[in-house]
Amino acid sequence: MTPVNTAVLIIDDEQMVRDNIEEILIPQAATEDELNIDNAFNLLFDAPKPLIATRTPNIPVFTVNKASNGMEGVKLVREAVEGAGHTP
C-alpha cells in the first residue's frame, strides 16, 4: 500500500495567516500544566468540557511548508518534485 502524501504548501503574504493554517494542520499538544489549569477552571466555574477534542489517530500527520508569495511557492514545488520525488 502506498503511503498517503500529506505534504501541504501554504502560500500567503501574511505571516499570521500562514502560521494560523499551520496551527490548524499541526496543533501543538497541550502541556500538563495547561491541562491542569483547564480542569481547575472547569471545576471552579462549572464550565463545560471543550468542544474541540484532541487529535485522534485516524487524522493524518501533515508536513507543512510555507511560502510568502507565489514565486517562492513555485520554487518549493520544483525543489520537491526534482528532489525526493515527493509532490507537496
LUMNULUM-185177 format. One line per field, with one value per residue (C-alpha): x, y, z; residue in three letters. Coordinates in nm, 4 decimals. Example, Ala and Ser with C-alpha at 12.3 -4.5 7.8 and 13.67 -1.06 7.14 Angstrom:
2
px: 1.2300,1.3670
py: -0.4500,-0.1060
pz: 0.7800,0.7140
resn: ALA,SER
REM end
This chain:
88
px: 0.0000,0.1391,0.1568,-0.0661,0.1116,0.0153,0.2544,0.0884,0.2281,0.0799,0.1236,0.0150,0.1812,0.0707,0.2877,-0.0017,-0.2257,0.0448,0.1047,-0.2687,-0.3175,-0.0139,-0.1525,-0.4792,-0.2979,-0.0345,-0.1825,0.0600,-0.0017,-0.1157,0.1282,0.0330,0.0173,-0.2237,-0.4459,-0.4431,-0.5371,-0.8212,-0.9510,-0.9346,-1.1188,-1.3887,-1.4338,-1.4387,-1.6747,-1.8762,-1.7697,-1.8488,-1.5757,-1.4176,-1.5942,-1.2717,-1.1380,-0.7752,-0.6384,-0.7408,-0.5146,-0.7088,-0.6212,-0.3042,0.0101,0.0796,0.4116,0.3822,0.5972,0.5253,0.5929,0.5264,0.4482,0.3700,0.7224,0.8625,0.5876,0.6738,1.0394,0.9468,0.7272,1.0044,1.2575,1.0199,0.9465,1.3124,1.4351,1.2975,1.0147,0.7560,0.4879,0.3853
py: 0.0000,0.3409,0.5886,0.8935,1.2179,1.4656,1.7433,2.0847,2.4048,2.7211,3.0351,3.3719,3.7091,3.7385,3.5501,3.5283,3.3581,3.1022,3.0359,3.0003,2.7461,2.5531,2.5531,2.4038,2.1306,2.0607,2.1513,2.1813,1.9398,2.0974,2.0752,1.9063,2.2467,2.3789,2.0736,2.1175,2.4852,2.3984,2.1303,2.3684,2.6363,2.3882,2.2780,2.6305,2.7830,2.4742,2.5229,2.2599,2.0497,2.1973,2.1194,2.0525,1.7086,1.6115,1.4734,1.1156,0.8512,0.8399,1.2028,1.2143,1.3906,1.6757,1.8081,2.1820,2.4124,2.7833,3.0474,3.4190,3.4579,3.2617,3.2639,3.1249,2.8627,2.7591,2.7270,2.4995,2.2843,2.2491,2.1541,1.8938,1.7417,1.7334,1.6202,1.3094,1.2658,1.3958,1.6377,1.8998
pz: 0.0000,-0.0995,0.1899,0.1626,0.0766,0.3482,0.2479,0.2372,0.0892,0.2395,0.0286,0.1657,0.2021,0.5677,0.8175,1.0658,0.8090,0.7272,1.0969,1.1721,0.8937,1.0134,1.3689,1.2395,1.0472,1.3141,1.6524,1.9413,2.2255,2.5491,2.8363,3.1611,3.3323,3.0691,3.1110,3.4906,3.4586,3.2197,3.4568,3.7556,3.5585,3.4582,3.8204,3.9653,3.7136,3.6245,3.2643,3.0025,2.8531,2.5386,2.2132,2.0242,2.1011,2.0866,1.7612,1.7013,1.5480,1.2192,1.1348,0.9240,1.0331,0.7948,0.6716,0.6184,0.4050,0.3852,0.1225,0.1374,-0.2339,-0.5477,-0.6882,-0.3648,-0.3701,-0.7267,-0.6257,-0.3335,-0.5573,-0.8166,-0.5476,-0.4068,-0.7473,-0.8505,-0.5066,-0.3474,-0.5927,-0.3468,-0.4530,-0.1968
resn: MET,THR,PRO,VAL,ASN,THR,ALA,VAL,LEU,ILE,ILE,ASP,ASP,GLU,GLN,MET,VAL,ARG,ASP,ASN,ILE,GLU,GLU,ILE,LEU,ILE,PRO,GLN,ALA,ALA,THR,GLU,ASP,GLU,LEU,ASN,ILE,ASP,ASN,ALA,PHE,ASN,LEU,LEU,PHE,ASP,ALA,PRO,LYS,PRO,LEU,ILE,ALA,THR,ARG,THR,PRO,ASN,ILE,PRO,VAL,PHE,THR,VAL,ASN,LYS,ALA,SER,ASN,GLY,MET,GLU,GLY,VAL,LYS,LEU,VAL,ARG,GLU,ALA,VAL,GLU,GLY,ALA,GLY,HIS,THR,PRO
REM end
